[in-house]
């Protein structure tokens, strides 16, 4: 689990642009995102990003080649943070993407018991 200062994957495909903050190394993290960045950004690069830093790539054309760059955002000052908004974002994210611990533990036990069977069942 990432600490609160790290942002999970952010992928925006508006105007053929993609960017990502620090992500995990799994199939829905760096492994999935790295190919969109081409040879310029590796899976390891995406997992090792410090807080507030990200990679961005624009889609190129014949007239303008694509651009890949890294950038750093500015952390909010503590007086600018609204804890009610943060709480609402956390709550909504947990409701949408979260799973019960019992389900995660069951899946982890299956995976540890027979990893080959676990992954072949997940694929089919």
SULDAUR-V826942 format. One record per helix or strand of 2 or more residues. SS is the DSSP state (A for helix, B for strand). FROM is the first residue (numbers start at 0). TO is the last residue. If there is no record, write none. Layout:
BEGIN
ss: {SS | SS}
from: {FROM | FROM}
to: {TO | TO}
END
This chain:
BEGIN
ss: {A | B | A | A | B | B | A | A | A | A}
from: {13 | 16 | 29 | 42 | 52 | 67 | 77 | 82 | 100 | 114}
to: {15 | 19 | 39 | 46 | 57 | 71 | 79 | 96 | 112 | 122}
END
